[in-house]
């Protein structure tokens, strides 16, 4: 990313984040007794800044304190989001009531008491949403699909694909997550495992320190594990991440295609954000597939599900993507559905099949309220 772009991007992020936190903290402090306001401001401000402080410090100094800061800051992101949402709705109702009175006057007879009751209601709603979202984020859903292709797979009549995306391994998703992830994958008895980007959250230091990569060695797959880069691999430094994961037995497909067992092609595209973080550009899909024999089934991974028509135009039979998390936090899932042609789930366009996963892990808060963490099993049936 160019320096000018980085300044604009991070400047905008900090301005928006700071403004929302000011709005939220100010409203929280307004219901706290005067004798505790100063302490509350200090604690809330420290909590609000802990995520970014942890992310910055991890580049220079790595201890369990960094883990703690990022964990606290991540949970705060969800608390902040839902508190902000509740307050905005409350303020909109107040604005409407100003012009079109509909709230009973009894609510205004004891403003202090009413304020405390509303604060308690918001506290219950936010707490329920965040705690429920944390629990939900730790329980995988396995989605199973049968897809039939009018192509021969050589000696194979069927291929069991297990696919996942957006693990975001690091400070938040570590050993316990990987234990459940590997256990679930092995229970599906895959012929091949495909990881569609964002395996690493950002920095690989937590993976190295906790030796998380060794967990991939426990995955049992006939043809092994293949992966593509996601935007978060590039954010944290793509070459060290790919080098580390390759040592763990993961085969990266970086703008290339390979014929597996004289039966099917696997194609992997570099993440489309490659030009934002490096001086390189990813290859056009027609160039990647220029020497591909399309009489064989062609299975492609592309982390971000943009320009779906390219796969259709180039004879790809199955495209697997991730990135969207299906919004992760409600109601963001409704927003991503407007951004992407396919934000989550299965779709077919002529002879091309698509699946966009909501991801196995998550970014930021370990909270899911708008989607479920998932692992996909696709039984790909070939023409006999």
C-alpha positions in Angstrom: 0.0 0.0 0.0 1.3 3.4 -1.0 2.2 5.8 1.9 -0.4 8.4 0.9 -3.1 5.7 0.6 -2.1 4.3 4.0 -2.3 7.7 5.6 -5.8 8.3 4.1 -7.0 4.8 4.9 -5.8 4.6 8.5 -6.7 8.3 9.1 -10.3 7.6 8.1 -10.4 4.4 10.2 -9.2 6.2 13.4 -11.5 9.2 12.8 -14.6 7.0 12.4 -13.6 4.7 15.3 -12.7 7.6 17.6 -16.0 9.4 16.8 -18.1 6.3 17.5 -16.3 5.6 20.7 -16.7 9.3 21.9 -20.4 9.0 21.2 -20.7 5.7 23.0 -18.5 6.4 26.0 -20.1 9.8 26.6 -23.5 8.3 26.7 -22.4 5.5 29.0 -20.7 7.9 31.4 -23.9 10.0 31.6 -25.6 7.3 33.6 -22.7 6.6 36.0 -22.6 8.4 39.4 -20.4 11.5 39.5 -17.9 10.0 41.9 -17.1 7.3 39.4 -17.2 9.2 36.1 -13.5 9.9 35.9 -12.5 6.3 36.6 -15.1 5.1 34.1 -13.7 7.4 31.4 -10.2 6.1 32.0 -11.3 2.4 31.9 -13.5 2.8 28.9 -10.9 4.9 26.9 -8.2 2.3 27.7 -10.5 -0.5 26.7 -11.5 1.2 23.4 -7.8 1.8 22.4 -6.5 -1.6 23.5 -7.2 -3.4 20.2 -5.2 -0.9 18.1 -2.5 -0.6 20.8 -2.1 -4.3 20.8 -1.9 -4.5 17.0 0.8 -1.8 16.9 2.9 -3.2 19.8 2.9 -6.8 18.3 5.2 -5.5 15.6 7.9 -4.6 18.1 7.3 -6.6 21.3 5.5 -9.9 21.7 4.2 -11.2 25.1 1.0 -12.5 26.5 0.1 -8.9 27.4 -0.4 -8.3 23.7 -2.8 -11.2 23.6 -4.7 -9.7 26.5 -4.9 -6.3 24.9 -6.2 -7.7 21.6 -8.7 -10.0 23.3 -10.1 -7.1 25.4 -10.1 -4.8 22.4 -11.8 -7.4 20.2 -14.6 -7.9 22.6 -15.0 -4.2 23.0 -15.5 -3.9 19.2 -18.7 -6.0 19.5 -19.9 -4.2 22.7 -19.2 -0.8 21.0 -21.0 -1.8 17.8 -24.2 -3.0 19.5 -24.2 -0.2 22.0 -23.8 2.3 19.2 -26.6 0.6 17.3 -29.0 0.8 20.3 -28.1 4.4 20.9 -28.7 5.4 17.3 -32.1 3.7 17.3 -32.9 5.4 20.6 -31.9 8.9 19.3 -33.9 8.4 16.1 -37.0 7.5 18.2 -36.4 10.6 20.3 -36.2 12.7 17.1 -39.4 11.3 15.7 -41.1 11.8 19.0 -40.0 15.5 19.0 -42.0 16.1 15.8 -44.7 13.4 16.1 -45.2 12.7 19.9 -46.0 9.0 20.5 -44.2 8.3 23.8 -46.5 8.5 26.9 -45.8 11.5 29.0 -45.3 9.3 32.1 -41.8 8.5 30.7 -40.8 12.2 31.1 -42.0 12.7 34.6 -39.0 11.0 36.1 -36.2 11.5 33.6 -33.4 10.1 35.8 -35.2 6.9 36.5 -36.3 6.5 32.9 -32.7 7.0 31.8 -31.5 4.3 34.1 -34.2 1.9 32.9 -33.2 2.5 29.3 -29.6 2.0 30.2 -30.4 -1.3 31.8 -32.4 -2.5 28.8 -29.5 -1.6 26.5 -27.0 -3.4 28.8 -29.1 -6.6 28.7 -29.5 -6.4 24.9 -25.8 -5.8 24.3 -24.7 -8.4 26.8 -27.1 -11.0 25.4 -26.0 -10.3 21.8 -22.2 -10.4 22.6 -22.3 -13.5 24.8 -24.6 -15.4 22.4 -22.4 -14.3 19.5 -19.3 -15.7 21.3 -20.9 -19.0 21.9 -22.2 -19.1 18.3 -18.7 -18.3 16.9 -17.3 -21.5 18.5 -19.8 -24.1 17.0 -19.1 -25.1 13.4 -21.9 -25.8 11.0 -21.2 -28.4 8.3 -22.9 -27.7 5.0 -23.1 -30.6 2.6 -23.7 -30.3 -1.2 -23.9 -32.7 -4.1 -22.8 -31.2 -7.4 -22.9 -33.1 -10.7 -20.6 -32.2 -13.6 -21.0 -33.3 -17.2 -17.2 -34.0 -17.3 -15.1 -37.1 -16.8 -12.8 -37.3 -13.8 -10.6 -40.0 -15.3 -10.7 -43.0 -13.0 -12.7 -41.1 -10.4 -16.4 -40.9 -10.3 -16.6 -38.6 -7.3 -14.4 -36.2 -5.4 -15.0 -35.4 -1.7 -14.0 -31.7 -1.3 -13.8 -30.2 2.2 -13.5 -26.4 2.0 -13.1 -23.7 4.5 -12.1 -20.0 4.4 -11.2 -17.2 6.8 -9.7 -19.1 9.7 -7.9 -15.9 10.8 -5.5 -17.8 13.0 -3.7 -15.7 15.5 -4.4 -14.1 18.9 -8.1 -14.9 18.9 -8.4 -18.2 17.0 -5.7 -20.6 18.4 -5.3 -24.1 19.8 -8.9 -24.8 20.8 -10.2 -23.5 17.5 -7.7 -25.6 15.5 -8.5 -28.8 17.5 -12.2 -28.5 16.7 -11.4 -27.5 13.1 -9.1 -30.5 12.4 -11.5 -32.9 14.2 -14.4 -31.7 12.1 -12.5 -31.9 8.8 -11.2 -35.4 9.4 -14.7 -36.6 10.3 -15.8 -35.6 6.8 -13.1 -38.0 5.2 -12.0 -35.6 2.5 -10.2 -36.5 -0.7 -8.9 -32.9 -0.8 -9.0 -30.0 1.5 -9.2 -26.5 0.1 -8.6 -23.3 2.1 -9.9 -20.2 0.3 -7.8 -17.5 1.9 -7.3 -15.6 5.1 -5.8 -18.5 7.0 -3.7 -16.1 9.0 -5.3 -13.2 10.7 -2.4 -10.8 10.1 0.9 -11.3 11.9 2.2 -14.9 11.9 4.1 -14.3 15.3 1.2 -15.9 17.3 1.2 -18.9 15.0 4.9 -19.4 15.4 4.9 -18.9 19.2 2.0 -21.3 19.7 3.1 -23.7 16.9 -0.4 -23.6 15.5 0.8 -24.7 12.1 1.6 -28.2 13.3 -2.2 -28.9 13.7 -2.5 -29.0 9.9 -0.3 -32.1 9.9 -3.1 -34.0 11.6 -5.5 -33.4 8.7 -6.0 -36.6 6.7 -6.6 -36.0 3.0 -5.7 -38.2 0.1 -4.5 -35.3 -2.1 -3.4 -33.0 0.7 -4.3 -29.4 1.5 -4.3 -26.6 -1.1 -4.8 -22.9 -0.4 -4.9 -19.4 -1.9 -3.9 -16.1 -0.4 -6.5 -13.8 1.1 -6.3 -10.1 1.8 -5.2 -10.7 5.4 -2.1 -12.6 4.2 -1.1 -9.5 2.4 -1.9 -7.2 5.3 0.4 -9.1 7.6 3.2 -9.9 5.0 2.3 -12.5 2.4 5.7 -14.1 1.8 6.5 -15.0 5.5 2.9 -16.3 5.9 3.1 -18.5 2.8 6.5 -19.7 3.7 5.4 -20.7 7.2 2.2 -22.4 6.0 4.0 -24.2 3.2 6.4 -25.8 5.8 3.2 -27.1 7.5 2.3 -29.1 4.3 -0.1 -26.6 2.7 0.3 -26.2 -1.1 -0.4 -22.6 -2.2 -1.8 -22.0 -5.7 -0.7 -18.5 -6.6 -2.1 -17.6 -10.0 -1.5 -21.1 -11.2 -3.3 -24.3 -12.1 -2.3 -28.0 -11.6 -3.7 -31.3 -12.8 -4.3 -33.6 -9.9 -4.1 -37.4 -10.4 -4.9 -37.0 -14.1 -8.4 -36.4 -12.9 -9.2 -32.7 -12.1 -7.6 -29.3 -12.2 -7.1 -27.1 -9.1 -6.8 -23.4 -9.9 -5.8 -20.7 -7.4 -5.8 -16.9 -7.8 -3.8 -14.4 -5.8 -6.0 -12.2 -3.8 -7.3 -9.2 -5.7 -5.7 -6.9 -3.1 -2.2 -7.9 -4.2 -1.7 -4.5 -5.9 -2.7 -2.6 -2.8 0.1 -4.2 -0.7 2.8 -5.0 -3.3 4.0 -3.8 -6.6 2.6 -6.9 -8.4 -0.7 -7.5 -10.1 -2.5 -10.8 -10.3 -2.7 -12.6 -13.6 -5.9 -12.5 -15.7 -7.9 -15.7 -15.4 -7.6 -16.5 -19.1 -3.8 -16.4 -18.8 -3.8 -18.7 -15.8 -6.0 -21.2 -17.7 -4.3 -20.9 -21.0 -2.7 -24.4 -20.8 -5.6 -26.0 -18.9 -7.4 -28.9 -20.6 -11.0 -28.0 -19.9 -12.3 -31.5 -20.8 -11.3 -32.2 -17.1 -13.2 -30.7 -14.2 -11.8 -27.3 -13.2 -12.1 -26.2 -9.6 -10.9 -22.7 -8.7 -10.4 -20.8 -5.4 -10.6 -17.0 -5.4 -10.8 -15.4 -2.0 -13.0 -12.4 -2.7 -16.2 -13.2 -4.7 -16.1 -10.3 -7.1 -16.6 -10.6 -10.9 -18.2 -14.0 -10.8 -18.8 -13.9 -14.5 -15.1 -14.4 -15.1 -15.2 -18.0 -13.9 -18.3 -18.6 -16.1 -16.7 -17.1 -19.2 -13.5 -19.1 -18.8 -15.0 -22.5 -18.3 -14.5 -23.0 -14.6 -16.8 -25.7 -13.2 -16.7 -24.8 -9.5 -15.5 -21.6 -7.8 -14.9 -21.5 -4.1 -14.6 -18.2 -2.2 -14.9 -16.6 1.3 -14.0 -13.1 2.6 -17.5 -11.8 3.3 -18.1 -13.7 6.6 -21.7 -13.2 5.6 -21.6 -10.0 7.6 -20.5 -11.7 10.8 -22.4 -9.2 13.0 -26.1 -8.6 12.4 -27.3 -6.5 10.6 -24.1 -6.3 8.5 -25.1 -9.5 6.7 -27.9 -7.5 5.0 -25.3 -4.9 3.8 -22.9 -7.4 2.3 -25.8 -9.0 0.5 -26.2 -5.7 -1.4 -22.4 -5.4 -2.1 -21.8 -8.9 -3.6 -23.7 -10.8 -6.3 -23.3 -13.8 -4.0 -22.4 -12.9 -0.4 -22.9 -16.4 1.0 -24.1 -19.8 -0.1 -24.5 -21.7 -3.3 -25.3 -20.4 -6.8 -25.2 -21.8 -10.3 -24.7 -19.8 -13.5 -25.0 -21.9 -16.7 -22.5 -24.6 -16.2 -20.5 -22.9 -13.4 -21.2 -23.6 -9.7 -20.2 -21.2 -6.9 -20.0 -21.4 -3.2 -19.1 -18.4 -1.0 -18.4 -19.4 2.6 -19.2 -17.4 5.7 -15.8 -18.6 7.1 -14.7 -20.8 9.9 -13.1 -18.1 12.0 -13.7 -14.4 12.0 -12.0 -11.0 12.1 -12.1 -8.6 15.1 -14.5 -9.7 17.8 -14.9 -13.5 18.2 -18.6 -12.9 17.9 -21.1 -14.0 15.3 -24.6 -12.8 15.3 -25.4 -12.5 11.6 -24.0 -15.8 10.4 -22.6 -19.2 11.5 -19.0 -20.4 11.3 -19.0 -23.2 8.7 -17.0 -25.9 7.0 -18.3 -27.1 3.6 -18.3 -30.6 2.2 -19.0 -30.9 -1.5 -19.4 -34.3 -3.2 -18.4 -33.5 -6.7 -19.8 -36.2 -9.0 -18.2 -36.7 -12.4 -19.6 -38.1 -15.6 -19.0 -41.8 -15.9 
